[in-house]
Amino acid sequence: MTTMIAPYANLPDPERQRGFYADVPFKRLIAFFLDLFIILSISIVVALLTFGLAFFVFFGVAGIVGFIYRTLSIAGGSATWGMRLMAIELRRQDGARLTTLDAFLHTAAFYISFGIVPVQVISAICMLTTPRGQGLSDMLFGTVALNRRARN
């Protein structure tokens, strides 16, 4: 007979270890704007490399660049560069870092929720009111944003 491990059992408890969740929603917001700056900068470079032709479809280019950037950076370190600058990272409910497939699915859910304003508003409210500060895509995939532990 196997025993079931409770979901999130391998993650810090939000009541007893509040420091892991302190200010995470605010840090995610700042990370979002840092990532947006990075994505737009890369997109401008891509557009210039096409001799300006990509400026005609700039929002599409930025969307594709953003999806690739977000997926690869989360797969590579469980955080985007903006999240890393804000000292937060995403973890699965078993405490592990996100895999490439996890990062792809999380990014797809993020894009879908971001594209539907009421869903994004509900997601933001969830981040501010749930014990682990999870948005809808986090709840869907069992991910949590945590403050990174200090490295010695």
Backbone torsions as a table, in degrees:
resi	resn	phi	psi	omega
1	MET	NA	133.3	178.7
2	THR	-100.7	150.8	178.1
3	THR	-102.4	143.4	178.4
4	MET	-86.3	134.0	174.5
5	ILE	-91.9	132.4	-179.5
6	ALA	-61.2	141.7	176.3
7	PRO	-56.2	143.0	178.6
8	TYR	67.4	11.2	-178.6
9	ALA	-64.0	-26.3	-178.8
10	ASN	-92.8	10.1	178.3
11	LEU	-111.5	158.0	178.3
12	PRO	-58.8	141.9	178.5
13	ASP	-75.0	127.8	-176.9
14	PRO	-67.2	-18.8	178.7
15	GLU	-87.2	-43.6	-176.0
16	ARG	-89.8	-22.0	-178.0
17	GLN	-128.2	59.3	-174.2
18	ARG	-59.8	-27.3	-177.4
19	GLY	-58.3	-29.9	179.6
20	PHE	-68.9	-22.4	-176.5
21	TYR	-111.7	-2.7	-176.3
22	ALA	-62.4	126.9	175.2
23	ASP	62.6	11.3	-177.0
24	VAL	-61.0	-43.9	178.7
25	PRO	-58.7	-41.5	178.2
26	PHE	-65.1	-43.1	179.1
27	LYS	-63.9	-35.3	177.1
28	ARG	-65.5	-37.1	178.4
29	LEU	-65.2	-46.1	178.0
30	ILE	-63.2	-42.5	178.7
31	ALA	-60.6	-38.6	178.4
32	PHE	-57.7	-46.7	-179.1
33	PHE	-69.9	-35.7	174.5
34	LEU	-62.7	-44.7	178.6
35	ASP	-64.4	-38.9	178.0
36	LEU	-60.7	-42.4	177.2
37	PHE	-61.1	-44.6	179.4
38	ILE	-63.0	-45.8	-179.0
39	ILE	-62.3	-45.3	179.6
40	LEU	-65.5	-37.2	177.4
41	SER	-63.5	-46.3	178.0
42	ILE	-63.3	-40.5	-179.3
43	SER	-63.9	-37.8	177.4
44	ILE	-64.5	-42.6	177.4
45	VAL	-61.0	-45.2	178.4
46	VAL	-59.5	-43.7	-179.8
47	ALA	-63.9	-39.5	178.2
48	LEU	-66.5	-35.3	178.8
49	LEU	-67.7	-18.6	176.8
50	THR	-95.9	19.7	-178.0
51	PHE	58.3	33.1	175.8
52	GLY	87.5	-8.2	-177.8
53	LEU	-63.4	-34.4	-178.1
54	ALA	-68.8	-14.2	176.5
55	PHE	-65.5	-23.5	178.3
56	PHE	-70.0	-23.7	178.5
57	VAL	-127.3	41.2	-170.9
58	PHE	-59.7	-41.3	-177.7
59	PHE	-66.4	-34.9	174.8
60	GLY	-66.2	-43.8	177.6
61	VAL	-61.5	-45.9	-179.9
62	ALA	-63.0	-36.8	177.5
63	GLY	-63.7	-43.6	179.3
64	ILE	-68.7	-45.8	177.8
65	VAL	-58.9	-44.2	-180.0
66	GLY	-62.7	-41.8	-179.7
67	PHE	-64.4	-45.9	179.6
68	ILE	-65.0	-46.4	179.7
69	TYR	-57.6	-49.6	-176.6
70	ARG	-64.4	-46.3	-179.1
71	THR	-62.7	-49.2	-176.8
72	LEU	-68.5	-38.6	-178.9
73	SER	-71.4	-37.3	177.0
74	ILE	-69.3	-40.9	178.6
75	ALA	-64.6	-32.8	-176.7
76	GLY	-81.2	-19.4	-178.1
77	GLY	-159.5	14.7	178.9
78	SER	62.8	22.5	178.2
79	ALA	-163.3	148.6	171.0
80	THR	-75.0	171.6	178.9
81	TRP	-64.1	-36.4	176.5
82	GLY	-62.7	-42.1	177.3
83	MET	-63.7	-40.1	179.5
84	ARG	-63.3	-41.0	177.6
85	LEU	-64.3	-30.1	179.1
86	MET	-91.5	4.0	176.1
87	ALA	61.5	41.7	172.9
88	ILE	-127.2	159.1	177.7
89	GLU	-149.1	157.9	177.0
90	LEU	-91.7	141.4	175.6
91	ARG	-133.2	148.4	174.0
92	ARG	-75.9	168.7	-177.9
93	GLN	-66.3	-18.0	175.5
94	ASP	-88.6	3.6	177.7
95	GLY	91.3	-7.7	-177.8
96	ALA	-80.1	160.1	173.4
97	ARG	-69.6	159.9	180.0
98	LEU	-74.6	140.8	174.5
99	THR	-83.1	175.8	177.3
100	THR	-61.6	-42.1	178.0
101	LEU	-64.8	-43.4	176.5
102	ASP	-57.6	-46.0	-178.2
103	ALA	-63.1	-42.2	178.6
104	PHE	-61.9	-48.1	-178.7
105	LEU	-66.5	-40.7	178.7
106	HIS	-63.3	-42.6	178.8
107	THR	-65.4	-42.7	178.0
108	ALA	-59.9	-44.5	179.0
109	ALA	-65.0	-38.6	177.7
110	PHE	-61.0	-46.2	-179.9
111	TYR	-64.2	-41.3	178.9
112	ILE	-64.2	-47.2	-179.1
113	SER	-67.0	-34.5	179.7
114	PHE	-70.0	-29.1	-179.5
115	GLY	-78.5	-13.6	180.0
116	ILE	-117.7	101.7	-170.2
117	VAL	-53.4	-47.7	-179.7
118	PRO	-60.6	-36.3	178.6
119	VAL	-66.0	-40.2	179.1
120	GLN	-66.2	-38.6	178.2
121	VAL	-64.2	-44.7	178.1
122	ILE	-61.9	-40.6	179.0
123	SER	-62.1	-43.4	178.6
124	ALA	-64.2	-40.6	177.6
125	ILE	-62.5	-41.9	177.9
126	CYS	-60.7	-41.6	179.2
127	MET	-60.9	-33.5	-177.7
128	LEU	-84.8	-17.9	-172.2
129	THR	-118.9	-16.3	-179.1
130	THR	-85.4	153.0	-176.8
131	PRO	-57.2	-35.5	-178.7
132	ARG	-99.6	5.0	177.7
133	GLY	64.1	36.7	-176.8
134	GLN	-87.7	137.8	170.3
135	GLY	-85.3	179.1	-177.8
136	LEU	-61.8	-41.9	179.3
137	SER	-66.2	-33.3	175.5
138	ASP	-64.4	-45.5	-179.9
139	MET	-64.2	-39.5	-179.5
140	LEU	-62.1	-42.4	-176.3
141	PHE	-102.8	1.8	178.0
142	GLY	70.1	35.8	178.4
143	THR	-106.0	159.0	-179.3
144	VAL	-140.5	139.2	172.0
145	ALA	-93.9	129.5	-177.7
146	LEU	-127.2	154.2	167.4
147	ASN	-69.3	134.4	178.2
148	ARG	-69.1	146.4	173.8
149	ARG	-69.8	145.9	176.3
150	ALA	-67.0	138.1	179.4
151	ARG	-99.3	138.0	-179.7
152	ASN	-83.8	NA	NA
